C-alpha cells in the first residue's frame, strides 16, 4: 500500500525557509527518519525559483547545496564550472 506523501527509504528531503537562510534535511535511512538543520550565518542557500519544484541532485550537488555553494554549477566531475 502506498501512502500519499510518505517518505521513501534511502531518500533525502530538503526544506528551506522563505529567506533561504535555514534548511532542514530529512533523511530516510530505511529504518527511521533523521532530521538535521543548518543555518548560514551570512548569505543564502541557492534554491530553485519555483518552490513547488521537485529536484533530483547528484551527491556532489547535494553537498554543495548544504554548504551554501552554487550547486547548479557542479559538473559531472564534481567541480564548479562556468555557465
C-alpha positions in Angstrom: 0.0 0.0 0.0 1.4 3.4 -1.0 0.5 6.4 1.2 0.4 9.9 -0.4 3.3 11.9 0.8 5.2 9.1 2.5 8.9 9.3 2.8 10.7 6.8 0.6 13.6 4.7 2.0 17.1 6.0 1.2 15.9 9.4 0.0 16.7 12.9 1.4 14.2 15.8 1.5 15.3 19.4 1.9 13.2 22.3 3.1 14.3 25.9 3.3 12.7 28.9 5.0 11.4 31.9 2.9 14.7 33.8 3.4 16.7 30.7 2.4 19.0 31.2 5.3 17.9 28.0 7.1 17.5 24.5 5.8 16.1 21.3 7.3 17.2 17.9 5.9 15.1 14.8 6.4 16.8 11.5 5.6 15.0 8.2 5.5 17.7 5.6 6.1 15.5 2.6 5.6 14.8 2.1 9.3 13.8 5.6 10.5 13.9 9.3 9.6 16.7 11.6 10.7 16.3 15.4 10.9 19.2 17.8 10.6 19.1 21.6 10.4 21.6 24.1 9.0 21.7 27.8 9.2 24.0 30.1 7.2 25.3 33.0 9.3 25.7 35.0 6.1 24.2 34.7 2.7 21.5 32.4 1.4 21.1 28.8 0.2 20.7 28.7 -3.6 17.1 27.4 -4.0 15.1 26.7 -7.2 13.0 29.7 -8.3 9.8 27.6 -8.3 9.3 26.4 -4.7 6.9 23.7 -5.8 9.6 22.0 -7.9 10.9 18.6 -7.0 14.6 18.0 -8.0 17.0 15.1 -8.1 20.5 16.1 -7.1 23.8 14.2 -7.5 25.8 13.6 -4.3 28.2 16.4 -5.3 25.3 18.8 -5.9 23.7 17.9 -2.6 27.0 18.5 -0.7 27.4 21.9 -2.5 23.8 22.9 -1.7 24.2 22.1 2.0 27.5 24.0 2.2 25.8 27.1 0.6 27.7 26.8 -2.7 26.2 27.3 -6.2 25.1 23.6 -6.7 23.7 24.2 -10.2 27.3 24.7 -11.4 28.6 21.4 -10.2 29.7 19.3 -13.3 30.0 15.6 -13.8 33.5 15.6 -12.3 32.3 17.3 -9.1 34.0 20.6 -10.0 32.4 24.0 -10.2 32.2 25.1 -13.9 31.3 28.3 -15.7 27.8 28.6 -17.2 
